[in-house]
């Protein structure tokens, strides 16, 4: 159809129509039916609605990033880690507050 916006055509309708025509072997014996015409008619019969006009203007991306601020205490360059020190204290150990539950009702392992 002349003057129809190509964005209104449905690719999914075209694919489904082509699949149906191939699997059913429709239109291969008669000279009056062609594959492109059948697909075209199916697409033209189910066009999407026209596009809505834009209500507000598109936003321009800002060249200033929100994430360009450097957090305190983080080094500005990479540093090679050469050693790690760990200190284990018994004061911070918390005992388990719940007993382990068994899946079975048997008392032994």
Secondary structure, DSSP 8 states (H G I E B T S, - for coil): -TT--GGGS-HHHHHHHHHHHHHHTTTSS-TT--HHHHHHHHHHHT--------SS------SS-TT-S--TT--SS------------GGG-----S----SSS-S--
